[in-house]
Amino acid sequence: MEVTESLLLSDKKLVDKVLTSIQEMGVTVWLDDFGTGYSSLSYLQSFHFDGVKVDRTFVQDIESNKKNQDLVKAIISLANTLKIDTVIEGIETEAQAAVLQDFGCITGQGYYYAKPLPASAFEQQWLNIKK
């Protein structure tokens, strides 16, 4: 389950209780669009997340933008230190995927891998891959 910053702005105790209950059911909880909100770091302090999803705005020109490279490296390092996973969103090219893999990114999503699909089409693709 992905959680956005707007959900976290409400009653912290209630949100924490609900997120914990969801995780106890075996559902992983991710902080979505990490790095774009006002207080993303404080959310990592206040709530337990299984991972962070790094917003695509950091990926668009990652091959040439040193600042974005440094930010993504820092986020991956932070997540590793906190023992949570990282997904990089918005990967659209092989070059972006290669740069991110060099940074230690092991999970990504974006049009480079696949465009959004209905569940039935995904299942069919998965069955074809497994053959």
ZIBEL-V727645 format. One record per residue. N is the residue number from 1. RES is the residue in one small letter. PSI is psi in whole degrees, 0 to 359 (999 if undefined). NEAR is the number of other C-alpha atoms within 10 Angstrom. Layout:
BEGIN
n=N res=RES psi=PSI near=NEAR
n=N res=RES psi=PSI near=NEAR
END
This chain:
BEGIN
n=1 res=m psi=136 near=13
n=2 res=e psi=135 near=13
n=3 res=v psi=132 near=16
n=4 res=t psi=162 near=14
n=5 res=e psi=324 near=17
n=6 res=s psi=326 near=8
n=7 res=l psi=325 near=10
n=8 res=l psi=351 near=17
n=9 res=l psi=348 near=11
n=10 res=s psi=196 near=10
n=11 res=d psi=109 near=9
n=12 res=k psi=318 near=14
n=13 res=k psi=317 near=11
n=14 res=l psi=315 near=11
n=15 res=v psi=314 near=15
n=16 res=d psi=317 near=15
n=17 res=k psi=316 near=12
n=18 res=v psi=315 near=12
n=19 res=l psi=318 near=19
n=20 res=t psi=318 near=18
n=21 res=s psi=319 near=12
n=22 res=i psi=316 near=14
n=23 res=q psi=326 near=16
n=24 res=e psi=338 near=10
n=25 res=m psi=358 near=8
n=26 res=g psi=7 near=9
n=27 res=v psi=131 near=13
n=28 res=t psi=147 near=15
n=29 res=v psi=126 near=18
n=30 res=w psi=142 near=21
n=31 res=l psi=114 near=24
n=32 res=d psi=153 near=21
n=33 res=d psi=39 near=21
n=34 res=f psi=136 near=25
n=35 res=g psi=350 near=20
n=36 res=t psi=346 near=14
n=37 res=g psi=178 near=13
n=38 res=y psi=327 near=10
n=39 res=s psi=38 near=12
n=40 res=s psi=320 near=18
n=41 res=l psi=321 near=12
n=42 res=s psi=331 near=9
n=43 res=y psi=325 near=18
n=44 res=l psi=333 near=15
n=45 res=q psi=322 near=10
n=46 res=s psi=332 near=13
n=47 res=f psi=156 near=17
n=48 res=h psi=120 near=16
n=49 res=f psi=150 near=22
n=50 res=d psi=338 near=18
n=51 res=g psi=173 near=22
n=52 res=v psi=145 near=25
n=53 res=k psi=115 near=22
n=54 res=v psi=127 near=23
n=55 res=d psi=147 near=18
n=56 res=r psi=342 near=19
n=57 res=t psi=339 near=14
n=58 res=f psi=351 near=21
n=59 res=v psi=333 near=22
n=60 res=q psi=318 near=17
n=61 res=d psi=37 near=13
n=62 res=i psi=336 near=21
n=63 res=e psi=330 near=15
n=64 res=s psi=349 near=10
n=65 res=n psi=102 near=12
n=66 res=k psi=321 near=11
n=67 res=k psi=316 near=11
n=68 res=n psi=322 near=17
n=69 res=q psi=312 near=18
n=70 res=d psi=320 near=14
n=71 res=l psi=315 near=14
n=72 res=v psi=318 near=23
n=73 res=k psi=317 near=17
n=74 res=a psi=320 near=13
n=75 res=i psi=316 near=17
n=76 res=i psi=316 near=24
n=77 res=s psi=316 near=16
n=78 res=l psi=313 near=15
n=79 res=a psi=317 near=17
n=80 res=n psi=318 near=14
n=81 res=t psi=321 near=9
n=82 res=l psi=358 near=14
n=83 res=k psi=42 near=12
n=84 res=i psi=162 near=15
n=85 res=d psi=164 near=18
n=86 res=t psi=134 near=25
n=87 res=v psi=130 near=20
n=88 res=i psi=124 near=24
n=89 res=e psi=155 near=22
n=90 res=g psi=24 near=21
n=91 res=i psi=118 near=22
n=92 res=e psi=347 near=18
n=93 res=t psi=160 near=13
n=94 res=e psi=324 near=11
n=95 res=a psi=316 near=13
n=96 res=q psi=315 near=19
n=97 res=a psi=320 near=25
n=98 res=a psi=316 near=12
n=99 res=v psi=313 near=15
n=100 res=l psi=324 near=23
n=101 res=q psi=321 near=13
n=102 res=d psi=331 near=11
n=103 res=f psi=356 near=16
n=104 res=g psi=10 near=14
n=105 res=c psi=121 near=19
n=106 res=i psi=351 near=14
n=107 res=t psi=130 near=14
n=108 res=g psi=166 near=18
n=109 res=q psi=153 near=17
n=110 res=g psi=176 near=16
n=111 res=y psi=338 near=12
n=112 res=y psi=324 near=15
n=113 res=y psi=314 near=14
n=114 res=a psi=150 near=11
n=115 res=k psi=159 near=9
n=116 res=p psi=141 near=10
n=117 res=l psi=151 near=10
n=118 res=p psi=155 near=7
n=119 res=a psi=319 near=9
n=120 res=s psi=320 near=9
n=121 res=a psi=322 near=11
n=122 res=f psi=314 near=13
n=123 res=e psi=317 near=12
n=124 res=q psi=317 near=10
n=125 res=q psi=317 near=12
n=126 res=w psi=317 near=11
n=127 res=l psi=322 near=10
n=128 res=n psi=323 near=9
n=129 res=i psi=321 near=8
n=130 res=k psi=344 near=6
n=131 res=k psi=999 near=5
END
